[in-house]
Amino acid sequence: MQPYQARRAQLIARMRKQGGGVAVIPTAREVMRNNDVEYPFRHDSYFHYLSGVTEPEAVIVLVAGAQSRSILFCRDQDAAHEIWHGFRHGPAGACAHFGFDQAYSISALDQHLPALLANAPALFAGMGRNTAFDERLNGALRGLRAAGRTGVRAPPVIHDLHMLLDDMRLFKDGGELDIMRRSAAVAADAHLRAMRTARAGLAEYQVEAELLYEFHRQGAAAPAYPSIVAAGANACVLHHNPGRTQLRDGELLLIDAGCELDSYASDITRTFPVNGRFSPAQRRIYEIVLNAQLAALAAVRPGAHVMAPHEAAVRILSQGMLDTGLLDADRAGSLDDVIGSGAYRQFFMCKTSHWLGMDVHDVGSYREPGGDAWRTLQPGMTLTVEPGLYIRPAPGVPEQFWHIGIRIEDDVAVTPSGREVLSAGVPKAIDDIEALMR
């Protein structure tokens, strides 16, 4: 209960700094998969961050005024429905369990919402994410405006609630970091299982099954995102979906997979030879990517800007492209020319890092608030570091490197003294990978 109450209090304090008002935060909708079968429900991250509630059909209302209140609207307890779908806290139980000041049935939301919004100095909402709920909220505002002659006033200002919450979620507290360490440890074990299992003749989906087994065996709710298991040339497709492609002797296998544990994501990528031995060409490209990743990791420290890991990785990757002939120095020019022109993007077309947290591509601006400068890394921020090289056949590209796709990705927390690699449990040095697979 305590961390959720503290976050609600922090958000209310931030709302007060902007003049106060009312915040309305719904959870995610249930979505039909086909006919009468729904997709597995996953709560909205903003909603869960403030409540800890995992049930569907729920809404938080926070009142930042002379007397602040936190209110939850949720499903009623219903013995008949609970036989089919499981336990519900109900308003009374949710109030006691999650520490809200008040709780009501979700069926009473439309009745209470106009009164809660009436004469509020501002509405704080995340408009545009849930169009059905946006219309419900707009209906309450229209009703208040129509009643203007009675002296009731709709909130004259609407603030983007997500801008406040994004900045809060960007900094992980000790409890969140503990969960992320466990999430990374489970994902690391899944990668180790896949490395030990992989062999020529298996299909990509069979390796994916090993990942899923280990996730669930250790209590993870689900993959944090669709797992990428890419054999051979498929590794040059950045978001390849595992299919029936068979692993072949002499080829590489790229696995990008993480789990969601207690609502927090891990995100790890490793690339290794199916037969357990890197060929000379594979080894050469792998060493470039590994050196780029180590340089990028070294750039993660307090006071550095968020693009520093990318800049460090690009420099080493670009030099590697020149050294191996992936880029012709006579045409591409010097290292600075390659970086300045963006010629390296032929083989590395994405950024090196993204925020990580409740969402695998977590929220938070990459720019400083109110400015154009890159955001400065600070303790409590968590991000990935994932350089790669993806070599498709093309004129002038040495054929020995065709169809090699390599990515190495770790989860990293910024600490007061530098960084903590949360996903260090999976080997990435060539000798360590070959020893593990032996």
C-alpha positions in Angstrom: 0.0 0.0 0.0 2.7 2.5 1.0 4.4 3.2 -2.3 1.1 3.7 -4.1 -0.1 6.1 -1.4 3.2 8.0 -1.6 3.0 8.3 -5.4 -0.6 9.6 -5.2 0.5 12.2 -2.6 3.4 13.2 -4.8 1.2 13.6 -7.8 -1.3 15.7 -5.8 1.6 17.9 -4.6 2.6 18.4 -8.3 -0.9 19.3 -9.2 -1.1 21.9 -6.5 2.0 23.5 -7.9 0.0 24.1 -11.0 -3.0 25.5 -9.2 -4.7 22.3 -8.1 -7.6 20.5 -9.7 -8.9 17.0 -10.3 -7.1 14.1 -11.9 -8.9 11.3 -13.6 -7.0 8.1 -14.5 -8.7 5.0 -15.9 -7.2 1.6 -16.3 -7.0 -0.2 -19.6 -10.0 -1.6 -21.4 -10.7 -5.3 -21.9 -10.4 -6.1 -25.6 -12.1 -8.9 -27.5 -9.9 -11.3 -29.3 -12.5 -13.2 -31.2 -16.2 -13.9 -30.7 -16.6 -14.1 -26.9 -13.0 -14.6 -26.0 -11.0 -11.7 -24.6 -7.3 -11.0 -24.8 -5.5 -11.5 -21.5 -6.2 -8.4 -19.5 -3.2 -6.1 -18.6 -3.8 -3.1 -16.5 -2.8 0.4 -17.6 0.7 1.3 -16.4 -0.2 4.8 -15.2 -3.2 3.5 -13.3 -1.3 0.6 -11.7 1.6 2.9 -10.8 -0.7 5.0 -8.6 -2.9 2.2 -7.2 -1.5 -1.4 -7.4 -4.9 -2.5 -8.6 -4.9 -5.1 -11.4 -8.7 -5.5 -11.9 -10.4 -4.1 -15.1 -13.1 -1.5 -15.0 -11.5 0.9 -12.5 -10.9 4.6 -12.3 -8.8 6.8 -10.0 -9.9 10.3 -9.1 -7.5 12.5 -7.2 -8.7 15.8 -5.8 -5.9 18.4 -5.2 -7.7 21.1 -3.2 -8.0 22.5 0.2 -8.7 19.0 1.4 -7.1 16.4 -0.9 -8.7 13.1 -1.5 -7.9 9.9 -3.4 -10.9 8.0 -4.7 -11.2 4.7 -6.5 -14.1 3.5 -8.6 -14.0 -0.3 -9.1 -16.2 -3.3 -9.7 -18.6 -4.5 -7.0 -18.1 -7.8 -5.3 -20.4 -10.2 -7.1 -20.6 -13.9 -5.9 -22.1 -15.1 -9.2 -19.4 -13.4 -11.4 -16.6 -14.4 -9.0 -17.5 -18.1 -9.6 -16.5 -17.6 -13.2 -13.8 -14.9 -13.1 -12.3 -14.9 -9.6 -12.1 -12.6 -6.6 -13.0 -8.9 -6.7 -12.0 -6.6 -3.9 -15.2 -4.4 -4.2 -15.2 -0.8 -3.1 -14.9 -1.5 0.7 -12.1 -4.1 0.2 -10.2 -1.9 -2.3 -10.4 1.1 0.0 -8.9 -0.9 2.9 -6.3 -2.9 0.8 -5.0 -0.1 -1.4 -5.3 2.9 0.9 -7.8 5.1 -0.9 -9.7 7.7 1.1 -13.0 6.7 -0.6 -14.1 4.0 -3.0 -17.3 3.6 -5.0 -18.8 1.2 -7.5 -17.7 1.8 -11.1 -21.4 1.9 -12.0 -21.6 5.2 -10.0 -18.8 6.9 -11.8 -21.0 9.0 -14.1 -23.1 10.0 -11.2 -20.2 11.2 -9.1 -17.8 12.6 -11.8 -19.7 15.9 -12.6 -19.8 16.8 -8.9 -16.1 16.0 -8.5 -15.2 18.2 -11.5 -17.6 21.0 -10.7 -15.8 24.3 -10.1 -12.4 22.6 -10.1 -9.6 25.0 -11.3 -8.3 22.4 -13.7 -8.7 18.9 -15.1 -5.7 16.7 -15.2 -6.2 13.8 -17.7 -4.3 11.8 -20.3 -6.5 12.5 -23.3 -6.0 10.5 -26.5 -5.0 7.1 -25.1 -8.5 5.8 -24.4 -11.0 7.3 -26.8 -14.0 5.6 -25.2 -13.1 7.0 -21.8 -12.3 10.4 -23.3 -15.8 10.6 -24.6 -17.2 9.7 -21.2 -15.1 12.4 -19.6 -16.1 14.9 -22.3 -19.8 14.1 -21.6 -19.3 15.1 -17.9 -17.7 18.4 -19.0 -20.5 19.1 -21.5 -23.0 18.5 -18.8 -21.3 21.0 -16.5 -21.0 23.6 -19.2 -24.7 23.2 -20.0 -25.5 23.9 -16.3 -23.5 27.1 -16.3 -26.6 29.2 -15.6 -26.9 27.6 -12.2 -23.5 28.8 -11.2 -21.7 25.5 -11.8 -18.5 25.8 -13.8 -16.5 23.2 -15.7 -12.7 23.2 -15.2 -11.5 26.0 -17.4 -8.1 24.4 -18.0 -7.1 20.8 -19.0 -3.5 19.7 -18.2 -1.7 16.7 -19.7 -1.5 14.4 -16.7 1.0 12.2 -18.4 3.6 14.9 -18.4 3.6 14.9 -14.6 3.5 11.1 -14.3 6.1 10.5 -16.9 8.7 12.5 -14.9 7.7 10.6 -11.8 8.0 7.2 -13.5 11.4 8.1 -15.0 13.0 7.8 -11.6 12.7 4.3 -10.0 12.8 4.0 -6.2 14.5 1.1 -4.3 11.4 -1.1 -4.5 11.1 -0.7 -8.2 14.8 -1.4 -8.8 14.5 -4.6 -6.7 11.6 -5.8 -8.9 13.6 -4.9 -12.1 16.6 -6.8 -10.8 14.4 -9.9 -10.3 12.7 -9.4 -13.7 16.2 -9.2 -15.3 17.3 -12.3 -13.4 14.4 -14.4 -14.7 14.9 -13.2 -18.2 18.6 -14.0 -17.9 17.8 -17.6 -16.8 15.5 -17.9 -19.8 18.3 -16.8 -22.2 20.7 -19.3 -20.6 18.0 -22.0 -21.1 17.7 -21.1 -24.7 21.5 -21.1 -25.3 21.7 -24.6 -23.8 18.8 -25.9 -25.8 19.5 -24.4 -29.2 20.9 -26.8 -31.8 20.6 -27.3 -35.6 17.2 -28.6 -36.7 15.1 -26.9 -34.0 12.7 -24.2 -35.2 12.6 -20.7 -33.9 9.2 -21.2 -32.2 10.7 -24.2 -30.3 13.4 -22.0 -28.8 10.7 -19.4 -28.0 8.8 -22.1 -26.1 11.9 -22.6 -23.9 11.9 -18.9 -23.1 8.2 -18.8 -22.2 8.6 -21.9 -20.1 11.3 -20.3 -18.0 9.4 -17.0 -17.7 6.3 -18.7 -16.3 8.2 -21.3 -14.2 9.7 -18.4 -12.3 6.5 -16.5 -11.8 6.6 -13.9 -14.6 3.1 -12.9 -15.8 4.0 -12.8 -19.4 6.7 -11.8 -21.9 7.3 -8.0 -21.7 6.9 -7.9 -25.5 6.7 -10.4 -28.3 9.9 -12.3 -28.1 12.3 -12.1 -31.1 14.0 -15.4 -32.0 15.7 -14.9 -35.3 17.8 -17.5 -37.0 20.4 -16.7 -39.7 19.3 -14.0 -42.1 16.2 -13.3 -40.0 18.5 -11.6 -37.4 18.7 -8.7 -39.9 15.0 -8.1 -39.3 15.0 -6.0 -36.1 11.5 -7.1 -34.9 11.3 -10.6 -36.4 8.5 -12.8 -35.2 9.6 -16.4 -34.3 8.4 -18.8 -37.0 9.1 -22.2 -38.5 12.6 -21.2 -39.8 15.0 -23.9 -38.7 18.3 -23.2 -36.9 21.2 -24.3 -39.1 24.7 -25.3 -38.4 27.1 -22.4 -39.0 24.5 -19.7 -38.5 23.9 -17.3 -35.7 20.7 -17.1 -33.5 19.6 -13.7 -32.2 17.3 -13.7 -29.2 15.7 -10.5 -27.9 13.4 -11.5 -25.0 12.3 -10.2 -21.6 9.6 -10.9 -19.1 7.1 -8.8 -17.1 7.4 -9.5 -13.4 5.2 -7.6 -11.0 4.4 -5.2 -13.8 8.1 -4.3 -14.6 9.8 -5.3 -17.8 13.2 -6.7 -18.6 14.7 -6.5 -22.1 17.8 -8.6 -23.0 19.4 -9.6 -26.3 22.1 -12.1 -27.0 23.4 -13.5 -30.3 25.3 -16.8 -30.4 26.3 -19.5 -32.9 23.9 -22.4 -33.3 26.7 -24.9 -33.2 28.5 -23.2 -30.3 31.5 -21.9 -32.3 31.8 -18.5 -33.9 33.2 -18.6 -37.5 36.0 -16.1 -38.2 33.6 -13.7 -40.0 31.0 -14.0 -37.2 33.7 -13.5 -34.6 35.0 -10.3 -36.3 31.5 -8.7 -36.4 30.6 -9.8 -32.9 33.7 -8.3 -31.4 32.9 -4.9 -33.0 29.4 -5.0 -31.5 30.6 -6.1 -28.1 33.3 -3.4 -28.0 30.6 -0.9 -29.0 28.3 -2.1 -26.2 31.1 -2.0 -23.6 31.9 1.6 -24.6 28.2 2.5 -24.5 27.9 1.0 -21.0 30.9 3.0 -19.8 29.1 6.2 -21.0 26.2 5.5 -18.6 26.9 7.6 -15.5 25.3 10.5 -13.6 25.8 13.9 -15.4 26.2 12.3 -18.9 23.4 13.0 -21.4 21.1 10.3 -22.5 22.6 10.2 -26.0 26.1 9.6 -24.7 25.9 5.8 -24.9 24.6 6.0 -28.5 27.4 8.4 -29.5 30.0 6.0 -28.0 28.6 3.0 -29.7 28.2 4.7 -33.1 31.9 5.7 -33.1 33.1 2.1 -32.6 30.6 0.6 -34.9 31.4 3.1 -37.6 35.2 2.4 -37.3 34.4 -1.3 -37.5 32.5 -0.8 -40.7 35.5 0.9 -42.2 37.9 -1.7 -40.9 36.0 -4.6 -42.3 35.1 -3.0 -45.6 31.4 -2.8 -44.9 31.8 0.8 -45.8 34.4 1.8 -48.5 36.6 4.4 -47.0 37.3 5.9 -50.4 33.6 6.7 -50.8 32.4 7.0 -47.2 35.4 9.1 -46.1 36.9 9.4 -42.6 35.3 8.1 -39.4 33.9 11.6 -38.7 32.5 11.7 -42.2 30.7 8.4 -41.7 29.2 9.6 -38.5 28.3 13.1 -39.8 26.7 11.8 -43.0 24.9 9.0 -41.2 26.4 6.4 -43.6 26.6 4.0 -40.7 22.8 3.7 -40.7 23.0 1.2 -43.5 24.1 -1.4 -40.9 22.9 0.3 -37.6 19.6 2.1 -38.2 18.3 2.6 -34.7 19.2 4.2 -31.4 21.3 2.5 -28.8 19.1 3.0 -25.8 15.5 3.5 -24.5 14.0 4.0 -21.1 12.9 0.8 -19.3 10.4 0.3 -16.5 6.7 -0.7 -16.3 6.7 -0.5 -20.1 9.5 -2.0 -22.2 9.8 1.3 -24.0 9.1 3.3 -20.9 7.8 6.8 -20.5 9.9 9.9 -20.0 11.2 12.6 -22.2 14.6 12.3 -23.8 14.9 16.1 -23.7 15.3 18.3 -20.6 11.9 19.7 -19.4 11.2 22.9 -21.2 14.3 22.7 -23.4 15.9 21.1 -26.4 19.0 19.8 -24.7 19.3 16.0 -24.2 18.2 14.8 -20.8 21.0 14.4 -18.2 21.2 10.9 -16.7 20.6 10.8 -12.9 20.5 8.0 -10.3 17.3 6.0 -10.4 16.9 6.2 -14.2 16.9 2.8 -16.0 17.6 2.2 -19.7 18.8 -0.4 -22.2 22.1 -0.4 -24.0 21.7 -2.3 -27.3 24.0 -1.6 -30.3 24.0 -4.0 -33.2 25.1 -4.6 -36.8 22.6 -5.9 -39.4 24.3 -6.8 -42.7 22.1 -7.4 -45.6 23.5 -8.3 -49.1 24.3 -5.2 -51.1 26.8 -4.1 -53.8 30.2 -3.5 -52.2 29.4 -5.4 -49.0 31.9 -8.3 -48.5 29.9 -11.5 -49.1 31.5 -13.2 -46.1 29.4 -10.9 -43.8 26.1 -11.2 -45.6 23.1 -12.2 -43.5 25.0 -11.6 -40.2 22.8 -9.8 -37.7 24.1 -9.2 -34.2 22.7 -7.3 -31.2 23.8 -7.3 -27.6 21.5 -5.7 -25.1 21.6 -5.2 -21.3 19.3 -3.5 -18.8 21.1 -0.7 -16.9 20.3 1.4 -13.8 22.1 4.7 -13.3 23.6 4.8 -9.8 25.3 7.6 -7.8 28.7 6.2 -8.7 28.0 5.1 -12.3 25.8 2.2 -13.4 24.5 -1.3 -12.4 24.0 -3.8 -15.2 20.9 -5.6 -14.1 21.1 -8.3 -16.8 24.7 -9.4 -16.2 23.7 -13.0 -15.6 23.9 -13.8 -19.3 27.4 -14.2 -20.8 28.3 -12.1 -23.8 32.1 -12.6 -24.2 32.9 -15.0 -27.0 34.8 -17.4 -24.9 32.1 -17.5 -22.2 29.4 -18.2 -24.8 31.3 -21.0 -26.4 32.1 -22.5 -23.0 28.5 -22.4 -22.0 27.3 -24.0 -25.2 29.9 -26.8 -24.9 
